[in-house]
Amino acid sequence: MTAPAEVADLFWSAHISWLFSELPYEERPQAARRAGFRCIETVWPEPDEREQLPARIEKEGLSVSLLNCAAGDLEAGERGFINDPSRGDQAERGFAAAAALAGRIGAKTINVLVGRELPGLGARRQREAAVLMLRSFGAEARARGLTAVVEPLNEVENPGYLAPDPAGARALIEDAGSEALGILFDVYHLARVGSDPLAAIDRHGDLIRHVQMSDFPGRGEPGSGNLDLPAILARLRSSGYRGAIGLEYLPTAATVGSLAFTRTAEYPVAF
């Protein structure tokens, strides 16, 4: 696997589960490379996609900044399940499978969704289950040279989610007590509930291990909404973050046309 050129700053990562959706999944690595990307990220692929992905990534000379762990039935509303004590074995197998695929595709970071509140099971018990799983994932990640990140998801669209903001994710990570754990900082989820991304970076920048970006409102490409995304990038830099800026947005036009912002001086981020 190739890696992004040595950069002391930030580089774009194309989220191929969101971008290039006009193409079949198996064609998106090539489309990303042709668009200029050297780095991609993805949700947990379907079984046939998992088999094809390593060869397609290697063929295109891509690196992988982030791989999502299996998070249950997303279409049915699940957002992870590590808070469910009855599914502990399933969670362990899921993370092990993600770590194995990460090894095949050269990914160093795995995204873990922690789950939504379960009826009939106390909040404390669910939180304890999530912390135990994160502790286990942290140990596995450290042994493999990986990082596991907890993604906060906004409570408007994901009611009952155990980590609805960076503070909630931080609390879980600190209780799990592993240096191999960090925060996935998604600008959209903060904006959706009216939180200030700049203030969140100031508070939690020491734990940010991956960043995802879209504009708000609309969750389109940068420049399609009202967020001052260049200021957010600058604050990330000043916080010490050096790494991928995952483009996880809904293009307002065909994907290639939506990428014009990446070529402007307003967004000085490398490919």
Residue, then its C-alpha position, 0 to 999 in steps of 0.5 A: m500500500t502507498a501512503p500519502a506523501e509526507v505532510a506536516d498538515l492535512f490531507w483530503s480523504a474521499h469517503i467512498s460510501w458517500l462520494f461517487s455514489e453514482l457508481p457501483y461501490e467497486e468502481r469508486p476507488q478508481a473514481a477517487r484516484r482519477a479525481g486526484f485522491r490518494c486516500i479514501e475511507t469507507v463504512w463496513p463493506e458488504p461481503d462481496e465488497r470486502e473481498q474485492l476491496p483490497a485488490r482495488i485499493e492496491k491497484e489504484g495505489l490508494s491508502v485508507s484513512l478510516l474503516n468503519c466497524a460493523a454497526g448493526d442494521l443501519e437502515a433499521g436505525e441501529r448505530g452500533f450495539i456495543n452497549d448491549p451486554s447480550r451482544g458482547d461476543q458479536a461486538e468482539r467478532g465485529f471488531a476483530a473482523a474490522a481489524a483483520l480487514a484493516g490489515r489487508i487494506g492498510a487502514k490504521t483507524i477503525n470507527v466504532l459506533v457505540g449504540r442507541e439507548l435500549p428499552g428495558l435496560g438501564a442507562r448505567r448498565q448500557r454505559e458499562a457494557a460500552v466501556l468494557m467493549l471499548r477497553s477490549f477494542g483498545a487493547e486489540a487496537r494497540a496490539r495491532g498498531l491501530t487506533a479505534v475512534v468513537e464517533p459522536l452522532n447528533e441526538v436530533e437524528n440519532p435520539g438516545y445515542l450514547a455519545p451525542d457530542p465530543a464530551g460524551a465520547r471523551a467520557l467513554i474513552e477516559d473510562a475505558g482507559s486506553e491510549a489507542l482510543g480517540i474521537l472522530f470529529d465530524v463537523y456536521h454532527l456538531a452543527r446539526v445541534g447548534s454547537d460551536p465546532l471551534a470551541a469543541i476543538d479547543r476542548h477536545g483537540d487532544l483526543i481528535r484522531h480523525v476528522q470528517m467534514s461537510d457543510f451545514p445546512g444540507r450536509g453538502e460539499p464545503g461552500s454549499g452551506n453557511l459554516d466557516l469551514p476554513a476557520i475550522l481547518a485552521r483551528l484544527r491545525s493550531s490544535g495540533y491535528r495532522g491527518a485526514i479530512g474525510l469528505e463525508y457529504l451528499p454532493t449537490a451535483a455529480t461528485v467530480g463537479s462538487l470537488a471544485f472547492t478542493r482546488t481553491a486557496e480557501y481550502p489549503v489541504a493536500f491530496 
